[in-house]
Amino acid sequence: MKWPAMGYARVESLDELWRALDAAGPEAQILAGGQSLLATLAFRLSAPSTLIDITRIAALKGVSVAGDVLRIGALTRHADLARDALVARHAPMLAKAAPLIAHPAIRNRGTIGGSLALADPAAELPACAVALGATVVLAAPTGERRVAASDFFQGLFTAALEPGEIITAVEVPVATASSRQTIVEVTRRSGDYAMAGLAAALEMDGAGIVTSARLVFFGIGSGAEVARGASATLTGKALSAETIAAAQAALDGDLDPPTDLHGGPEMKRHLARVLTRRALTAFLVPSEQAA
Ligand SMILES: Cc1cc2nc3c(=O)[nH]c(=O)nc-3n(C[C@H](O)[C@H](O)[C@H](O)COP(=O)(O)OP(=O)(O)OC[C@H]3O[C@@H](n4cnc5c(N)ncnc54)[C@H](O)[C@@H]3O)c2cc1C
């Protein structure tokens, strides 16, 4: 199907963007990587009056570290996340997540800002943002505000974005020697959206005791699903086969997966248990893994 007729404007600064949004009215839509938006146009699932292309706004680009915060510009592409040295060092979960997203052609255009704005329940990056305790930086003509990722995602394809507001960056606390981060998922074919996935971030002290845990699932609910009970069972304990089994058991109270095109609740719960074991086993020291 062909796209509906619409206007197009390319802006090069935030000031230009605010003027363009004001001139185009409420039916205008922002275009970043286009990897989700352009498909919705082709299927006539959306019909914006004007597409406003933000890909040349320098203020939305780049990755930097200031103090203990890694700032990732909204226009950072998935492929950039996979190869950026600062991301690899300070937020290894994101470096691991990026190659799991779709295929190279999509990763070369899709952006972190677009992925977070879309709030797809099967997407990797929203779950990572919640697991990492990230903050989403938003801007509007009236100024800037920051929202914890855990508050930003509000349900199926719903994020805490006000009309006319955009994501400018994501801020992630930098990983320390105590941080353990990983992401695991199950897909039908390489590059497919996950049937189920888990972004896991733990902090461990020098004695190997878990001081905080965030297990966040994707592809098994209406958004990034925090497994609070399972995360709590890990806190204050050393990782072992027993504590991993306890976390797996707690998932039944945490997750209430709906049926989707991949399968029903029991299958999703099974996958969640499998992913929990895989993710947490990866954090065990080698001697414990062999035990
Ligand atoms: C075949 C295929 C497979 C895919 N597989 C996966 C996958 O496995 N995992 C995954 O996570 N994703 C997957 N995607 C989605 C892909 O990652 C998208 O690129 C991403 O979700 C959206 O990013 P974008 O930059 O392309 O946004 P766009 O498509 O440009 O925009 C998406 C939406 O976000 C809004 N938006 C964009 N940027 C901003 C911003 N800075 N502030 C506010 N609103 C903004 C737009 O207005 C639009 O509503 C897939 C896409 C395709 C086509």
The ligand as an SDF file (V2000), in Angstrom:
LIG
                    3D

 53 58  0  0  0  0  0  0  0  0999 V2000
   11.3730   -5.8020   10.5060 C   0  0  0  0  0  0  0  0  0  0  0  0
   11.5940   -5.0750   11.8080 C   0  0  0  0  0  0  0  0  0  0  0  0
   12.0590   -5.7870   12.8930 C   0  0  0  0  0  0  0  0  0  0  0  0
   12.2580   -5.1430   14.1040 C   0  0  0  0  0  0  0  0  0  0  0  0
   12.7210   -5.8960   15.1640 N   0  0  0  0  0  0  0  0  0  0  0  0
   12.9100   -5.2720   16.3520 C   0  0  0  0  0  0  0  0  0  0  0  0
   13.3860   -6.0010   17.4880 C   0  0  0  0  0  0  0  0  0  0  0  0
   13.6680   -7.1980   17.4250 O   0  0  0  0  0  0  0  0  0  0  0  0
   13.5250   -5.3270   18.6510 N   0  0  0  0  0  0  0  0  0  0  0  0
   13.2470   -3.9840   18.7780 C   0  0  0  0  0  0  0  0  0  0  0  0
   13.3720   -3.4310   19.8530 O   0  0  0  0  0  0  0  0  0  0  0  0
   12.8120   -3.2680   17.7140 N   0  0  0  0  0  0  0  0  0  0  0  0
   12.6430   -3.8750   16.5130 C   0  0  0  0  0  0  0  0  0  0  0  0
   12.2190   -3.1260   15.4500 N   0  0  0  0  0  0  0  0  0  0  0  0
   11.9070   -1.7060   15.6500 C   0  0  0  0  0  0  0  0  0  0  0  0
   13.1640   -0.8470   15.4590 C   0  0  0  0  0  0  0  0  0  0  0  0
   14.0640   -1.0800   16.5180 O   0  0  0  0  0  0  0  0  0  0  0  0
   12.7800    0.6390   15.4300 C   0  0  0  0  0  0  0  0  0  0  0  0
   13.8330    1.2890   14.8700 O   0  0  0  0  0  0  0  0  0  0  0  0
   12.5210    1.3420   16.7150 C   0  0  0  0  0  0  0  0  0  0  0  0
   11.5640    0.7040   17.4890 O   0  0  0  0  0  0  0  0  0  0  0  0
   12.0080    2.7660   16.4760 C   0  0  0  0  0  0  0  0  0  0  0  0
   13.0780    3.5950   16.2760 O   0  0  0  0  0  0  0  0  0  0  0  0
   13.1410    4.6090   15.0690 P   0  0  0  0  0  0  0  0  0  0  0  0
   14.2830    5.5100   15.3400 O   0  0  0  0  0  0  0  0  0  0  0  0
   13.1470    3.8540   13.7860 O   0  0  0  0  0  0  0  0  0  0  0  0
   11.7700    5.4330   15.2620 O   0  0  0  0  0  0  0  0  0  0  0  0
   10.7030    5.9340   14.1870 P   0  0  0  0  0  0  0  0  0  0  0  0
   10.1590    4.7820   13.4220 O   0  0  0  0  0  0  0  0  0  0  0  0
   11.2380    7.0790   13.4330 O   0  0  0  0  0  0  0  0  0  0  0  0
    9.5950    6.4780   15.2100 O   0  0  0  0  0  0  0  0  0  0  0  0
    8.8560    5.5960   16.0230 C   0  0  0  0  0  0  0  0  0  0  0  0
    7.9190    6.4350   16.9020 C   0  0  0  0  0  0  0  0  0  0  0  0
    8.6770    7.1470   17.8750 O   0  0  0  0  0  0  0  0  0  0  0  0
    8.5050    8.5570   17.7280 C   0  0  0  0  0  0  0  0  0  0  0  0
    9.8260    9.1370   17.9920 N   0  0  0  0  0  0  0  0  0  0  0  0
   10.9950    8.8340   17.3690 C   0  0  0  0  0  0  0  0  0  0  0  0
   12.0070    9.4870   17.9590 N   0  0  0  0  0  0  0  0  0  0  0  0
   11.4820   10.1940   18.9770 C   0  0  0  0  0  0  0  0  0  0  0  0
   12.0350   11.0620   19.9630 C   0  0  0  0  0  0  0  0  0  0  0  0
   13.3580   11.3230   20.0400 N   0  0  0  0  0  0  0  0  0  0  0  0
   11.1940   11.6420   20.8510 N   0  0  0  0  0  0  0  0  0  0  0  0
    9.8750   11.3890   20.7970 C   0  0  0  0  0  0  0  0  0  0  0  0
    9.2810   10.5820   19.8990 N   0  0  0  0  0  0  0  0  0  0  0  0
   10.0870    9.9930   18.9960 C   0  0  0  0  0  0  0  0  0  0  0  0
    7.9950    8.7560   16.3220 C   0  0  0  0  0  0  0  0  0  0  0  0
    7.2280    9.9380   16.2080 O   0  0  0  0  0  0  0  0  0  0  0  0
    7.1560    7.5050   16.1380 C   0  0  0  0  0  0  0  0  0  0  0  0
    5.9130    7.6650   16.7700 O   0  0  0  0  0  0  0  0  0  0  0  0
   12.0150   -3.7410   14.2260 C   0  0  0  0  0  0  0  0  0  0  0  0
   11.5770   -3.0160   13.1230 C   0  0  0  0  0  0  0  0  0  0  0  0
   11.3670   -3.6700   11.9170 C   0  0  0  0  0  0  0  0  0  0  0  0
   10.9060   -2.8690   10.7340 C   0  0  0  0  0  0  0  0  0  0  0  0
  1  2  1  0
  2  3  1  0
  2 52  2  0
  3  4  2  0
  4  5  1  0
  4 50  1  0
  5  6  2  0
  6  7  1  0
  6 13  1  0
  7  8  2  0
  7  9  1  0
  9 10  1  0
 10 11  2  0
 10 12  1  0
 12 13  2  0
 13 14  1  0
 14 15  1  0
 14 50  1  0
 15 16  1  0
 16 17  1  0
 16 18  1  0
 18 19  1  0
 18 20  1  0
 20 21  1  0
 20 22  1  0
 22 23  1  0
 23 24  1  0
 24 25  2  0
 24 26  1  0
 24 27  1  0
 27 28  1  0
 28 29  2  0
 28 30  1  0
 28 31  1  0
 31 32  1  0
 32 33  1  0
 33 34  1  0
 33 48  1  0
 34 35  1  0
 35 36  1  0
 35 46  1  0
 36 37  1  0
 36 45  1  0
 37 38  2  0
 38 39  1  0
 39 40  1  0
 39 45  2  0
 40 41  1  0
 40 42  2  0
 42 43  1  0
 43 44  2  0
 44 45  1  0
 46 47  1  0
 46 48  1  0
 48 49  1  0
 50 51  2  0
 51 52  1  0
 52 53  1  0
M  END
$$$$
